[in-house]
Amino acid sequence: MPDTPINALFVCSRNQWRSPTAEQVWRKHPMVRARSGGTSPNARHPVSAADIEWADQIFVMEEKHKSRLMASYRNLIGHKPVHVLDIPDEYKYMDAELVEQLQQSVGDILGLN
């Protein structure tokens, strides 16, 4: 268990369903500060350089999101861990199955389960 809260950035394409769900699920945890963003220019909140700089750990839903972040922010990401969760774009916001997957996979990675 970490001593200080982890800044966790969750990323999907349009920041509509998956990453906002992850942010909502994890912002309630006392050891996580959560933000979310999207890789698309049309995202509700497009990922910014400030988001990348803020993050201790970056969680992307699919490999393509990691590729897009690396293409745009290679210098900023550098040594930061980028975790690919392999969660396809087939869930709505706060879908129970999506929530369960996010709790399990992110919790395992952060050592919070």
C-alpha positions in Angstrom: 0.0 0.0 0.0 1.5 3.4 -1.0 2.1 6.1 1.6 0.8 8.9 -0.4 -2.1 9.0 -2.9 -1.3 7.9 -6.5 -2.3 10.3 -9.3 -4.0 7.9 -11.8 -4.9 9.1 -15.3 -7.5 7.0 -17.2 -7.6 7.3 -21.0 -10.0 6.1 -23.7 -10.9 7.6 -27.0 -13.7 10.1 -26.5 -13.7 10.3 -22.7 -17.4 9.4 -22.6 -17.8 6.0 -21.0 -14.8 4.0 -20.1 -12.3 6.5 -18.7 -15.0 8.6 -16.9 -16.2 5.4 -15.3 -12.7 4.6 -14.1 -12.3 8.1 -12.8 -15.6 7.8 -10.9 -14.8 4.3 -9.5 -11.3 5.3 -8.3 -11.8 8.8 -7.1 -13.6 7.4 -4.0 -10.5 5.5 -2.9 -8.4 7.3 -0.3 -5.1 6.3 -1.9 -6.0 7.4 -5.5 -6.5 10.8 -7.1 -8.2 10.2 -10.4 -8.5 12.1 -13.7 -9.7 11.0 -17.1 -9.3 12.1 -20.7 -9.6 11.0 -24.3 -7.1 10.7 -27.2 -9.6 12.1 -29.7 -9.7 15.8 -30.5 -13.5 15.4 -30.1 -13.1 14.0 -26.5 -15.1 15.5 -23.7 -11.7 16.3 -22.1 -8.8 15.7 -24.5 -5.7 14.5 -22.7 -3.3 17.4 -22.2 0.4 17.8 -21.4 -0.7 18.9 -17.9 -2.6 15.7 -17.4 0.4 13.6 -18.4 2.8 15.6 -16.1 0.3 15.3 -13.2 0.0 11.5 -13.5 2.1 8.9 -11.6 0.4 6.0 -13.4 -1.4 6.1 -16.7 -4.1 3.6 -17.6 -5.3 3.2 -21.2 -8.2 1.1 -22.3 -6.6 -0.2 -25.5 -3.2 -0.5 -27.1 -4.2 2.3 -29.6 -4.6 4.8 -26.8 -1.0 4.1 -25.6 0.3 4.5 -29.2 -1.5 7.8 -29.5 -0.2 9.1 -26.1 3.3 8.0 -27.0 3.1 9.8 -30.4 1.9 13.0 -28.8 3.7 13.0 -25.4 6.7 10.7 -25.8 9.0 13.2 -24.0 6.6 13.7 -21.1 5.7 10.0 -20.6 9.3 8.8 -20.6 9.6 6.9 -17.4 5.9 6.8 -16.4 4.2 3.5 -16.4 1.4 3.2 -19.0 -0.8 0.2 -18.4 -3.0 -1.2 -21.2 -6.2 -2.6 -19.6 -7.6 -4.2 -22.7 -11.1 -3.1 -22.2 -13.0 -2.8 -25.5 -15.4 0.0 -26.3 -18.5 -1.9 -25.6 -19.7 -0.5 -22.3 -21.8 2.5 -21.3 -21.0 4.8 -18.4 -20.9 3.0 -15.0 -21.9 -0.4 -16.6 -21.6 -2.9 -13.7 -19.3 -5.3 -15.7 -17.0 -2.4 -16.6 -16.9 -1.2 -13.0 -15.9 -4.7 -11.8 -13.2 -5.0 -14.5 -11.8 -1.6 -13.5 -11.8 -2.3 -9.8 -10.1 -5.6 -10.3 -7.4 -4.8 -12.9 -6.5 -1.3 -11.6 -6.6 -2.5 -8.0 -4.2 -5.4 -8.9 -1.8 -3.1 -10.7 -1.7 -0.5 -7.9 -1.6 -3.2 -5.1 -4.9 -1.9 -3.6 -6.9 -5.2 -3.8 
